[in-house]
Amino acid sequence: MAAKKTENKFDFSALSIEDGLKELDEITAKMQDPNLPLEEAFALYEKGTALLSYVNGKVESVEAKVRVLKGDGTTAPFGNYDGGSGDDGSGEGGGSGSAGGADPNGFYGDDELPFA
């Protein structure tokens, strides 16, 4: 799906993340053509950087909605998970931050699951 350009702004609002990534791939392929005129290369670069910014924003929005299950059974927003300290700013929980062998990212080895 082609984006429309109005006053040097592109409107990608109808694009899904997948469609945006596909269009970025197409732009990249076009820009690799050594016979591409310079003006067209600049136009594609401008469109590609705007599209990349849009897609990154959409991905960040989705990540903000994803939640992870913490070791104590509560959830925390994706990216704010502290590895199980229980201190998510809600005043609940507590702990040392290294619950039962969790690595700094909060993942457990097969023999160290918090619910076994």
MOPAC internal coordinates of N, CA, C and O (Angstrom, degrees):
PM7 1SCF
backbone

  N    0.0000 0     0.00 0     0.00 0    0    0    0
  C    1.4429 1     0.00 0     0.00 0    1    0    0
  C    1.5233 1   108.00 1     0.00 0    2    1    0
  O    1.2310 1   120.52 1   -50.95 1    3    2    1
  N    1.2977 1   116.60 1   129.05 1    3    2    1
  C    1.4574 1   120.93 1  -178.96 1    5    3    2
  C    1.5173 1   109.70 1   -85.55 1    6    5    3
  O    1.2310 1   121.10 1   -37.89 1    7    6    5
  N    1.3146 1   115.50 1   142.11 1    7    6    5
  C    1.4571 1   120.86 1   177.49 1    9    7    6
  C    1.5197 1   108.40 1   -85.60 1   10    9    7
  O    1.2310 1   120.60 1   -33.09 1   11   10    9
  N    1.3232 1   116.45 1   146.91 1   11   10    9
  C    1.4579 1   118.99 1   175.52 1   13   11   10
  C    1.5194 1   108.85 1   -93.14 1   14   13   11
  O    1.2310 1   121.21 1   -32.53 1   15   14   13
  N    1.3140 1   115.29 1   147.47 1   15   14   13
  C    1.4613 1   120.74 1  -177.41 1   17   15   14
  C    1.5176 1   108.32 1  -110.98 1   18   17   15
  O    1.2310 1   120.65 1   -54.97 1   19   18   17
  N    1.3275 1   116.37 1   125.03 1   19   18   17
  C    1.4501 1   120.85 1   177.13 1   21   19   18
  C    1.5145 1   108.50 1  -132.81 1   22   21   19
  O    1.2310 1   120.89 1   -58.11 1   23   22   21
  N    1.3267 1   115.91 1   121.89 1   23   22   21
  C    1.4539 1   121.82 1   179.30 1   25   23   22
  C    1.5309 1   112.14 1    49.52 1   26   25   23
  O    1.2310 1   120.38 1  -128.95 1   27   26   25
  N    1.3213 1   116.89 1    51.05 1   27   26   25
  C    1.4604 1   124.05 1   178.74 1   29   27   26
  C    1.5260 1   113.59 1    63.16 1   30   29   27
  O    1.2310 1   119.69 1  -162.51 1   31   30   29
  N    1.3014 1   118.20 1    17.49 1   31   30   29
  C    1.4656 1   122.20 1   176.48 1   33   31   30
  C    1.5186 1   108.26 1  -119.79 1   34   33   31
  O    1.2310 1   121.01 1   -38.35 1   35   34   33
  N    1.2999 1   115.67 1   141.65 1   35   34   33
  C    1.4576 1   120.66 1   177.43 1   37   35   34
  C    1.5106 1   108.52 1  -101.12 1   38   37   35
  O    1.2310 1   120.63 1   -35.35 1   39   38   37
  N    1.3164 1   116.39 1   144.65 1   39   38   37
  C    1.4588 1   121.52 1   177.16 1   41   39   38
  C    1.5252 1   108.58 1  -109.44 1   42   41   39
  O    1.2310 1   120.92 1   -76.38 1   43   42   41
  N    1.3289 1   115.84 1   103.62 1   43   42   41
  C    1.4581 1   121.53 1  -179.96 1   45   43   42
  C    1.5298 1   111.68 1  -103.77 1   46   45   43
  O    1.2310 1   120.06 1  -168.87 1   47   46   45
  N    1.3147 1   117.49 1    11.13 1   47   46   45
  C    1.4632 1   120.79 1  -171.33 1   49   47   46
  C    1.5246 1   113.99 1   -59.19 1   50   49   47
  O    1.2310 1   119.63 1   156.93 1   51   50   49
  N    1.3273 1   118.30 1   -23.07 1   51   50   49
  C    1.4663 1   120.59 1  -179.83 1   53   51   50
  C    1.5267 1   112.22 1   -87.19 1   54   53   51
  O    1.2310 1   119.98 1   174.84 1   55   54   53
  N    1.3385 1   117.65 1    -5.16 1   55   54   53
  C    1.4664 1   120.91 1  -177.22 1   57   55   54
  C    1.5172 1   112.14 1   -86.85 1   58   57   55
  O    1.2310 1   121.05 1   -42.79 1   59   58   57
  N    1.3195 1   115.60 1   137.21 1   59   58   57
  C    1.4608 1   120.46 1   170.08 1   61   59   58
  C    1.5239 1   107.77 1   -81.18 1   62   61   59
  O    1.2310 1   120.31 1    -9.93 1   63   62   61
  N    1.3102 1   117.02 1   170.07 1   63   62   61
  C    1.4623 1   120.74 1   176.63 1   65   63   62
  C    1.5269 1   109.79 1   -59.27 1   66   65   63
  O    1.2310 1   120.46 1   135.32 1   67   66   65
  N    1.3184 1   116.72 1   -44.68 1   67   66   65
  C    1.4559 1   120.91 1  -178.40 1   69   67   66
  C    1.5195 1   111.57 1   -62.63 1   70   69   67
  O    1.2310 1   120.43 1   135.94 1   71   70   69
  N    1.3353 1   116.79 1   -44.06 1   71   70   69
  C    1.4630 1   120.25 1   179.09 1   73   71   70
  C    1.5237 1   110.91 1   -65.77 1   74   73   71
  O    1.2310 1   120.43 1   142.95 1   75   74   73
  N    1.3259 1   116.79 1   -37.05 1   75   74   73
  C    1.4534 1   120.82 1   177.39 1   77   75   74
  C    1.5170 1   111.78 1   -63.90 1   78   77   75
  O    1.2310 1   120.68 1   137.18 1   79   78   77
  N    1.3272 1   116.30 1   -42.82 1   79   78   77
  C    1.4667 1   119.94 1   177.85 1   81   79   78
  C    1.5260 1   111.39 1   -65.29 1   82   81   79
  O    1.2310 1   120.77 1   141.08 1   83   82   81
  N    1.3277 1   116.14 1   -38.92 1   83   82   81
  C    1.4677 1   119.92 1   177.88 1   85   83   82
  C    1.5279 1   109.96 1   -63.01 1   86   85   83
  O    1.2310 1   120.65 1   136.31 1   87   86   85
  N    1.3203 1   116.37 1   -43.69 1   87   86   85
  C    1.4690 1   119.36 1   179.68 1   89   87   86
  C    1.5311 1   110.99 1   -66.32 1   90   89   87
  O    1.2310 1   120.06 1   143.97 1   91   90   89
  N    1.3282 1   117.49 1   -36.03 1   91   90   89
  C    1.4728 1   119.71 1   175.06 1   93   91   90
  C    1.5240 1   111.03 1   -61.81 1   94   93   91
  O    1.2310 1   120.22 1   139.36 1   95   94   93
  N    1.3327 1   117.18 1   -40.64 1   95   94   93
  C    1.4675 1   120.90 1   176.44 1   97   95   94
  C    1.5289 1   110.93 1   -61.12 1   98   97   95
  O    1.2310 1   120.67 1   138.19 1   99   98   97
  N    1.3396 1   116.32 1   -41.81 1   99   98   97
  C    1.4621 1   120.33 1   179.62 1  101   99   98
  C    1.5275 1   110.87 1   -65.19 1  102  101   99
  O    1.2310 1   120.27 1   138.43 1  103  102  101
  N    1.3250 1   117.09 1   -41.57 1  103  102  101
  C    1.4634 1   121.08 1   178.34 1  105  103  102
  C    1.5279 1   109.87 1   -62.71 1  106  105  103
  O    1.2310 1   120.71 1   135.70 1  107  106  105
  N    1.3297 1   116.25 1   -44.30 1  107  106  105
  C    1.4650 1   120.69 1   179.44 1  109  107  106
  C    1.5245 1   111.05 1   -60.38 1  110  109  107
  O    1.2310 1   120.32 1   136.70 1  111  110  109
  N    1.3214 1   117.00 1   -43.30 1  111  110  109
  C    1.4637 1   120.82 1   179.84 1  113  111  110
  C    1.5273 1   110.78 1   -63.17 1  114  113  111
  O    1.2310 1   120.39 1   137.54 1  115  114  113
  N    1.3255 1   116.87 1   -42.46 1  115  114  113
  C    1.4609 1   120.58 1   178.92 1  117  115  114
  C    1.5281 1   110.93 1   -63.68 1  118  117  115
  O    1.2310 1   120.45 1   140.84 1  119  118  117
  N    1.3191 1   116.75 1   -39.16 1  119  118  117
  C    1.4670 1   120.38 1  -176.77 1  121  119  118
  C    1.5249 1   112.01 1   -71.47 1  122  121  119
  O    1.2310 1   119.84 1   163.56 1  123  122  121
  N    1.3099 1   117.91 1   -16.44 1  123  122  121
  C    1.4625 1   121.00 1   179.15 1  125  123  122
  C    1.5261 1   112.68 1   -82.57 1  126  125  123
  O    1.2310 1   120.49 1   174.55 1  127  126  125
  N    1.3211 1   116.66 1    -5.45 1  127  126  125
  C    1.4554 1   121.18 1   178.18 1  129  127  126
  C    1.5242 1   109.30 1   -73.91 1  130  129  127
  O    1.2310 1   119.74 1   -62.73 1  131  130  129
  N    1.3380 1   118.11 1   117.27 1  131  130  129
  C    1.4682 1   120.18 1  -178.33 1  133  131  130
  C    1.5314 1   113.08 1   -67.33 1  134  133  131
  O    1.2310 1   119.69 1   164.93 1  135  134  133
  N    1.3235 1   118.19 1   -15.07 1  135  134  133
  C    1.4634 1   121.92 1   179.70 1  137  135  134
  C    1.5244 1   112.86 1   -95.23 1  138  137  135
  O    1.2310 1   120.32 1  -173.74 1  139  138  137
  N    1.3163 1   116.99 1     6.26 1  139  138  137
  C    1.4648 1   121.64 1  -179.15 1  141  139  138
  C    1.5296 1   109.48 1   -68.27 1  142  141  139
  O    1.2310 1   120.02 1   -54.15 1  143  142  141
  N    1.3236 1   117.58 1   125.85 1  143  142  141
  C    1.4669 1   119.29 1   177.65 1  145  143  142
  C    1.5300 1   111.04 1   -60.99 1  146  145  143
  O    1.2310 1   121.04 1   -33.50 1  147  146  145
  N    1.3120 1   115.61 1   146.50 1  147  146  145
  C    1.4686 1   121.67 1  -174.96 1  149  147  146
  C    1.5270 1   112.07 1   -58.82 1  150  149  147
  O    1.2310 1   119.87 1   137.44 1  151  150  149
  N    1.3203 1   117.86 1   -42.56 1  151  150  149
  C    1.4722 1   120.13 1  -179.87 1  153  151  150
  C    1.5184 1   111.02 1   -61.85 1  154  153  151
  O    1.2310 1   120.57 1   138.84 1  155  154  153
  N    1.3186 1   116.51 1   -41.16 1  155  154  153
  C    1.4655 1   120.01 1   178.76 1  157  155  154
  C    1.5313 1   110.46 1   -67.46 1  158  157  155
  O    1.2310 1   120.29 1   142.79 1  159  158  157
  N    1.3327 1   117.05 1   -37.21 1  159  158  157
  C    1.4629 1   120.77 1   177.63 1  161  159  158
  C    1.5263 1   110.39 1   -62.47 1  162  161  159
  O    1.2310 1   120.30 1   137.42 1  163  162  161
  N    1.3269 1   117.03 1   -42.58 1  163  162  161
  C    1.4640 1   120.26 1   178.02 1  165  163  162
  C    1.5244 1   111.43 1   -64.52 1  166  165  163
  O    1.2310 1   120.56 1   138.85 1  167  166  165
  N    1.3385 1   116.54 1   -41.15 1  167  166  165
  C    1.4655 1   120.35 1   178.59 1  169  167  166
  C    1.5293 1   110.88 1   -63.33 1  170  169  167
  O    1.2310 1   120.76 1   137.50 1  171  170  169
  N    1.3317 1   116.15 1   -42.50 1  171  170  169
  C    1.4614 1   119.76 1   178.20 1  173  171  170
  C    1.5223 1   111.54 1   -66.01 1  174  173  171
  O    1.2310 1   120.72 1   141.08 1  175  174  173
  N    1.3294 1   116.23 1   -38.92 1  175  174  173
  C    1.4673 1   120.08 1   178.03 1  177  175  174
  C    1.5243 1   110.10 1   -62.09 1  178  177  175
  O    1.2310 1   120.26 1   134.76 1  179  178  177
  N    1.3248 1   117.11 1   -45.24 1  179  178  177
  C    1.4638 1   121.03 1   179.43 1  181  179  178
  C    1.5341 1   110.97 1   -60.77 1  182  181  179
  O    1.2310 1   121.04 1   134.41 1  183  182  181
  N    1.3248 1   115.62 1   -45.59 1  183  182  181
  C    1.4696 1   120.18 1   179.09 1  185  183  182
  C    1.5291 1   110.63 1   -64.51 1  186  185  183
  O    1.2310 1   120.69 1   137.57 1  187  186  185
  N    1.3387 1   116.29 1   -42.43 1  187  186  185
  C    1.4659 1   120.55 1  -178.78 1  189  187  186
  C    1.5152 1   112.78 1   -63.77 1  190  189  187
  O    1.2310 1   120.13 1   137.70 1  191  190  189
  N    1.3270 1   117.36 1   -42.30 1  191  190  189
  C    1.4704 1   119.14 1   179.72 1  193  191  190
  C    1.5246 1   110.92 1   -67.84 1  194  193  191
  O    1.2310 1   120.22 1   141.96 1  195  194  193
  N    1.3352 1   117.18 1   -38.04 1  195  194  193
  C    1.4679 1   120.04 1   176.90 1  197  195  194
  C    1.5292 1   110.27 1   -65.42 1  198  197  195
  O    1.2310 1   120.64 1   137.94 1  199  198  197
  N    1.3230 1   116.38 1   -42.06 1  199  198  197
  C    1.4642 1   120.91 1   179.70 1  201  199  198
  C    1.5196 1   111.29 1   -66.04 1  202  201  199
  O    1.2310 1   120.54 1   138.75 1  203  202  201
  N    1.3196 1   116.57 1   -41.25 1  203  202  201
  C    1.4651 1   120.36 1   178.03 1  205  203  202
  C    1.5275 1   110.67 1   -60.31 1  206  205  203
  O    1.2310 1   120.54 1   136.79 1  207  206  205
  N    1.3107 1   116.57 1   -43.21 1  207  206  205
  C    1.4642 1   120.92 1   178.02 1  209  207  206
  C    1.5359 1   110.71 1   -61.63 1  210  209  207
  O    1.2310 1   120.43 1   137.15 1  211  210  209
  N    1.3303 1   116.78 1   -42.85 1  211  210  209
  C    1.4634 1   121.33 1   178.59 1  213  211  210
  C    1.5321 1   111.47 1   -62.18 1  214  213  211
  O    1.2310 1   120.72 1   131.64 1  215  214  213
  N    1.3432 1   116.22 1   -48.36 1  215  214  213
  C    1.4636 1   120.55 1  -178.86 1  217  215  214
  C    1.5250 1   110.50 1   -63.18 1  218  217  215
  O    1.2310 1   119.81 1   137.27 1  219  218  217
  N    1.3294 1   117.97 1   -42.73 1  219  218  217
  C    1.4659 1   120.71 1   177.68 1  221  219  218
  C    1.5211 1   110.88 1   -59.88 1  222  221  219
  O    1.2310 1   119.95 1   139.68 1  223  222  221
  N    1.3165 1   117.69 1   -40.32 1  223  222  221
  C    1.4638 1   121.07 1   177.60 1  225  223  222
  C    1.5241 1   112.02 1   -63.51 1  226  225  223
  O    1.2310 1   120.92 1   138.74 1  227  226  225
  N    1.3408 1   115.85 1   -41.26 1  227  226  225
  C    1.4652 1   119.45 1   177.91 1  229  227  226
  C    1.5281 1   111.10 1   -64.03 1  230  229  227
  O    1.2310 1   120.20 1   138.00 1  231  230  229
  N    1.3371 1   117.22 1   -42.00 1  231  230  229
  C    1.4650 1   121.43 1   179.64 1  233  231  230
  C    1.5281 1   109.64 1   -63.94 1  234  233  231
  O    1.2310 1   120.08 1   135.57 1  235  234  233
  N    1.3242 1   117.46 1   -44.43 1  235  234  233
  C    1.4681 1   120.70 1   178.71 1  237  235  234
  C    1.5225 1   111.07 1   -61.55 1  238  237  235
  O    1.2310 1   120.42 1   142.76 1  239  238  237
  N    1.3188 1   116.80 1   -37.24 1  239  238  237
  C    1.4617 1   120.67 1   177.85 1  241  239  238
  C    1.5281 1   110.87 1   -63.70 1  242  241  239
  O    1.2310 1   120.46 1   137.44 1  243  242  241
  N    1.3190 1   116.73 1   -42.56 1  243  242  241
  C    1.4685 1   120.87 1   178.79 1  245  243  242
  C    1.5300 1   109.72 1   -66.00 1  246  245  243
  O    1.2310 1   120.09 1   136.19 1  247  246  245
  N    1.3275 1   117.42 1   -43.81 1  247  246  245
  C    1.4674 1   120.74 1   179.97 1  249  247  246
  C    1.5282 1   111.13 1   -60.52 1  250  249  247
  O    1.2310 1   120.35 1   143.85 1  251  250  249
  N    1.3112 1   116.93 1   -36.15 1  251  250  249
  C    1.4600 1   120.01 1   179.38 1  253  251  250
  C    1.5219 1   111.84 1   -65.16 1  254  253  251
  O    1.2310 1   120.74 1   154.78 1  255  254  253
  N    1.3258 1   116.18 1   -25.22 1  255  254  253
  C    1.4655 1   120.25 1  -179.54 1  257  255  254
  C    1.5230 1   113.01 1   -86.52 1  258  257  255
  O    1.2310 1   120.77 1   159.07 1  259  258  257
  N    1.3179 1   116.14 1   -20.93 1  259  258  257
  C    1.4607 1   120.40 1  -178.93 1  261  259  258
  C    1.5217 1   108.58 1   -76.23 1  262  261  259
  O    1.2310 1   120.69 1   -42.64 1  263  262  261
  N    1.2897 1   116.28 1   137.36 1  263  262  261
  C    1.4610 1   120.43 1   179.56 1  265  263  262
  C    1.5215 1   108.39 1  -123.05 1  266  265  263
  O    1.2310 1   120.34 1   -30.97 1  267  266  265
  N    1.3198 1   116.95 1   149.03 1  267  266  265
  C    1.4564 1   120.99 1   178.59 1  269  267  266
  C    1.5137 1   109.91 1  -111.45 1  270  269  267
  O    1.2310 1   121.03 1   -31.80 1  271  270  269
  N    1.2880 1   115.63 1   148.20 1  271  270  269
  C    1.4531 1   121.88 1   177.62 1  273  271  270
  C    1.5157 1   108.84 1   -86.19 1  274  273  271
  O    1.2310 1   120.83 1   -57.16 1  275  274  273
  N    1.3314 1   116.01 1   122.84 1  275  274  273
  C    1.4566 1   121.25 1   179.12 1  277  275  274
  C    1.5315 1   109.76 1   -85.67 1  278  277  275
  O    1.2310 1   120.82 1   -15.80 1  279  278  277
  N    1.3192 1   116.04 1   164.20 1  279  278  277
  C    1.4547 1   122.05 1  -177.37 1  281  279  278
  C    1.5252 1   114.18 1   -58.86 1  282  281  279
  O    1.2310 1   119.70 1   152.42 1  283  282  281
  N    1.3433 1   118.18 1   -27.58 1  283  282  281
  C    1.4602 1   120.07 1  -178.45 1  285  283  282
  C    1.5274 1   112.68 1   -89.08 1  286  285  283
  O    1.2310 1   120.29 1  -171.15 1  287  286  285
  N    1.3402 1   117.05 1     8.85 1  287  286  285
  C    1.4621 1   120.47 1   176.39 1  289  287  286
  C    1.5142 1   114.04 1    91.76 1  290  289  287
  O    1.2310 1   119.60 1   172.95 1  291  290  289
  N    1.3267 1   118.38 1    -7.05 1  291  290  289
  C    1.4610 1   120.64 1   177.05 1  293  291  290
  C    1.5272 1   108.92 1   -91.48 1  294  293  291
  O    1.2310 1   120.70 1    -8.80 1  295  294  293
  N    1.3000 1   116.28 1   171.20 1  295  294  293
  C    1.4583 1   120.01 1   179.22 1  297  295  294
  C    1.5228 1   110.10 1  -115.34 1  298  297  295
  O    1.2310 1   121.06 1   -22.59 1  299  298  297
  N    1.3091 1   115.57 1   157.41 1  299  298  297
  C    1.4579 1   122.52 1   177.09 1  301  299  298
  C    1.5188 1   107.46 1  -137.49 1  302  301  299
  O    1.2310 1   119.97 1   -29.46 1  303  302  301
  N    1.3258 1   117.66 1   150.54 1  303  302  301
  C    1.4596 1   119.09 1   177.00 1  305  303  302
  C    1.5205 1   110.95 1   -60.78 1  306  305  303
  O    1.2310 1   120.38 1   -37.77 1  307  306  305
  N    1.3157 1   116.89 1   142.23 1  307  306  305
  C    1.4552 1   122.63 1   177.48 1  309  307  306
  C    1.5238 1   108.38 1   -55.68 1  310  309  307
  O    1.2310 1   120.15 1   -45.26 1  311  310  309
  N    1.3104 1   117.32 1   134.74 1  311  310  309
  C    1.4509 1   121.12 1   179.53 1  313  311  310
  C    1.5150 1   113.35 1    91.32 1  314  313  311
  O    1.2310 1   119.84 1   161.88 1  315  314  313
  N    1.3224 1   117.92 1   -18.12 1  315  314  313
  C    1.4562 1   121.42 1   178.10 1  317  315  314
  C    1.5162 1   111.69 1  -106.38 1  318  317  315
  O    1.2310 1   120.60 1  -176.68 1  319  318  317
  N    1.3180 1   116.46 1     3.32 1  319  318  317
  C    1.4447 1   120.69 1  -178.06 1  321  319  318
  C    1.5169 1   109.54 1   -70.93 1  322  321  319
  O    1.2310 1   120.27 1   -52.52 1  323  322  321
  N    1.3202 1   117.10 1   127.48 1  323  322  321
  C    1.4653 1   121.28 1  -173.51 1  325  323  322
  C    1.5263 1   113.12 1  -102.96 1  326  325  323
  O    1.2310 1   120.01 1  -163.19 1  327  326  325
  N    1.3017 1   117.59 1    16.81 1  327  326  325
  C    1.4537 1   120.23 1   176.06 1  329  327  326
  C    1.5087 1   114.24 1    84.71 1  330  329  327
  O    1.2310 1   119.86 1  -165.04 1  331  330  329
  N    1.3187 1   117.87 1    14.96 1  331  330  329
  C    1.4520 1   119.40 1   172.59 1  333  331  330
  C    1.5046 1   115.77 1   105.67 1  334  333  331
  O    1.2310 1   119.08 1  -164.12 1  335  334  333
  N    1.3349 1   119.35 1    15.88 1  335  334  333
  C    1.4552 1   119.11 1  -179.07 1  337  335  334
  C    1.5079 1   111.52 1   -72.19 1  338  337  335
  O    1.2310 1   120.46 1   160.15 1  339  338  337
  N    1.3421 1   116.74 1   -19.85 1  339  338  337
  C    1.4495 1   119.67 1  -179.45 1  341  339  338
  C    1.5054 1   112.40 1    82.04 1  342  341  339
  O    1.2310 1   119.18 1   173.93 1  343  342  341
  N    1.3202 1   119.17 1    -6.07 1  343  342  341
  C    1.4455 1   121.76 1  -179.08 1  345  343  342
  C    1.5185 1   109.18 1   -99.01 1  346  345  343
  O    1.2310 1   121.45 1   -93.56 1  347  346  345
  N    1.3465 1   114.84 1    86.44 1  347  346  345
  C    1.4532 1   119.38 1  -179.70 1  349  347  346
  C    1.5169 1   111.03 1  -102.42 1  350  349  347
  O    1.2310 1   120.41 1  -162.49 1  351  350  349
  N    1.3238 1   116.82 1    17.51 1  351  350  349
  C    1.4446 1   121.08 1  -179.94 1  353  351  350
  C    1.5046 1   112.99 1    86.87 1  354  353  351
  O    1.2310 1   119.78 1   178.73 1  355  354  353
  N    1.3293 1   118.02 1    -1.27 1  355  354  353
  C    1.4568 1   120.47 1  -177.34 1  357  355  354
  C    1.5139 1   112.18 1   -90.55 1  358  357  355
  O    1.2310 1   120.16 1   174.20 1  359  358  357
  N    1.3202 1   117.30 1    -5.80 1  359  358  357
  C    1.4505 1   120.30 1  -178.14 1  361  359  358
  C    1.5037 1   112.63 1    84.50 1  362  361  359
  O    1.2310 1   120.03 1  -179.06 1  363  362  361
  N    1.3275 1   117.56 1     0.94 1  363  362  361
  C    1.4563 1   120.65 1   179.75 1  365  363  362
  C    1.5125 1   109.81 1   -99.50 1  366  365  363
  O    1.2310 1   121.23 1   -20.83 1  367  366  365
  N    1.2727 1   115.26 1   159.17 1  367  366  365
  C    1.4586 1   120.67 1   172.42 1  369  367  366
  C    1.5044 1   112.58 1    76.16 1  370  369  367
  O    1.2310 1   121.67 1    22.39 1  371  370  369
  N    1.2800 1   114.40 1  -157.61 1  371  370  369
  C    1.4486 1   122.77 1  -175.95 1  373  371  370
  C    1.4980 1   105.76 1   157.90 1  374  373  371
  O    1.2310 1   119.79 1     2.43 1  375  374  373
  N    1.2631 1   118.00 1  -177.57 1  375  374  373
  C    1.4492 1   119.17 1   176.82 1  377  375  374
  C    1.4964 1   110.71 1   134.93 1  378  377  375
  O    1.2310 1   121.55 1     1.73 1  379  378  377
  N    1.3083 1   114.63 1  -178.27 1  379  378  377
  C    1.4521 1   120.35 1  -172.20 1  381  379  378
  C    1.5092 1   113.59 1   -94.30 1  382  381  379
  O    1.2310 1   119.17 1   166.57 1  383  382  381
  N    1.3438 1   119.19 1   -13.43 1  383  382  381
  C    1.4491 1   121.19 1  -177.06 1  385  383  382
  C    1.5110 1   112.75 1    91.73 1  386  385  383
  O    1.2310 1   119.50 1   173.84 1  387  386  385
  N    1.3325 1   118.56 1    -6.16 1  387  386  385
  C    1.4649 1   120.14 1   177.29 1  389  387  386
  C    1.5110 1   108.80 1  -130.79 1  390  389  387
  O    1.2310 1   121.26 1  -119.63 1  391  390  389
  N    1.3060 1   115.19 1    60.37 1  391  390  389
  C    1.4522 1   121.66 1  -175.19 1  393  391  390
  C    1.5163 1   111.98 1   -61.28 1  394  393  391
  O    1.2310 1   120.48 1   -67.08 1  395  394  393
  N    1.3024 1   116.68 1   112.92 1  395  394  393
  C    1.4556 1   123.97 1   169.59 1  397  395  394
  C    1.5050 1   115.39 1    51.53 1  398  397  395
  O    1.2310 1   118.84 1  -135.91 1  399  398  397
  N    1.3000 1   119.81 1    44.09 1  399  398  397
  C    1.4482 1   121.08 1   174.83 1  401  399  398
  C    1.5117 1   114.64 1    89.61 1  402  401  399
  O    1.2310 1   119.17 1  -168.04 1  403  402  401
  N    1.3327 1   119.18 1    11.96 1  403  402  401
  C    1.4515 1   120.69 1   178.12 1  405  403  402
  C    1.5166 1   110.09 1   -69.46 1  406  405  403
  O    1.2310 1   120.83 1   -37.30 1  407  406  405
  N    1.3149 1   116.01 1   142.70 1  407  406  405
  C    1.4608 1   117.80 1   174.30 1  409  407  406
  C    1.5238 1   108.74 1   -76.48 1  410  409  407
  O    1.2310 1   118.88 1    -3.67 1  411  410  409
  N    1.3290 1   119.74 1   176.33 1  411  410  409
  C    1.4589 1   120.83 1  -176.79 1  413  411  410
  C    1.5201 1   113.86 1   -59.54 1  414  413  411
  O    1.2310 1   119.64 1   159.35 1  415  414  413
  N    1.3294 1   118.30 1   -20.65 1  415  414  413
  C    1.4521 1   121.39 1   178.37 1  417  415  414
  C    1.5196 1   112.52 1   -91.12 1  418  417  415
  O    1.2310 1   119.88 1  -179.97 1  419  418  417
  N    1.3166 1   117.83 1     0.03 1  419  418  417
  C    1.4494 1   121.28 1   177.00 1  421  419  418
  C    1.5112 1   114.27 1    87.58 1  422  421  419
  O    1.2310 1   119.36 1  -168.41 1  423  422  421
  N    1.3124 1   118.83 1    11.59 1  423  422  421
  C    1.4506 1   121.00 1   179.23 1  425  423  422
  C    1.5216 1   109.91 1   -92.11 1  426  425  423
  O    1.2310 1   120.97 1   -31.26 1  427  426  425
  N    1.3103 1   115.76 1   148.74 1  427  426  425
  C    1.4537 1   122.22 1  -176.71 1  429  427  426
  C    1.5157 1   109.59 1  -113.36 1  430  429  427
  O    1.2310 1   121.12 1   -30.30 1  431  430  429
  N    1.3241 1   115.46 1   149.70 1  431  430  429
  C    1.4554 1   120.34 1   171.26 1  433  431  430
  C    1.5216 1   109.05 1   -72.94 1  434  433  431
  O    1.2310 1   119.77 1   -14.40 1  435  434  433
  N    1.3214 1   118.04 1   165.60 1  435  434  433
  C    1.4605 1   121.56 1  -176.94 1  437  435  434
  C    1.5176 1   112.52 1   -59.61 1  438  437  435
  O    1.2310 1   120.06 1   148.40 1  439  438  437
  N    1.3242 1   117.48 1   -31.60 1  439  438  437
  C    1.4620 1   120.46 1  -177.64 1  441  439  438
  C    1.5292 1   112.21 1   -95.56 1  442  441  439
  O    1.2310 1   119.85 1  -172.61 1  443  442  441
  N    1.3430 1   117.88 1     7.39 1  443  442  441
  C    1.4629 1   120.95 1  -176.65 1  445  443  442
  C    1.5216 1   112.21 1  -126.25 1  446  445  443
  O    1.2310 1   119.49 1  -148.99 1  447  446  445
  N    1.3330 1   118.57 1    31.01 1  447  446  445
  C    1.4424 1   120.39 1  -178.75 1  449  447  446
  C    1.5309 1   110.36 1   -67.41 1  450  449  447
  O    1.2310 1   119.86 1   -41.65 1  451  450  449
  N    1.3374 1   117.88 1   138.35 1  451  450  449
  C    1.4518 1   120.69 1  -174.93 1  453  451  450
  C    1.5163 1   114.40 1   -72.12 1  454  453  451
  O    1.2310 1   119.64 1   169.39 1  455  454  453
  N    1.3277 1   118.29 1   -10.61 1  455  454  453
  C    1.4513 1   121.06 1  -175.58 1  457  455  454
  C    1.5224 1   113.14 1  -118.13 1  458  457  455
  O    1.2310 1   119.99 1  -166.84 1  459  458  457
  N    1.3124 1   117.62 1    13.16 1  459  458  457
  C    1.4551 1   121.43 1  -176.63 1  461  459  458
  C    1.5059 1   111.89 1   -74.76 1  462  461  459
  O    1.2310 1   120.10 1   180.00 1  463  462  461

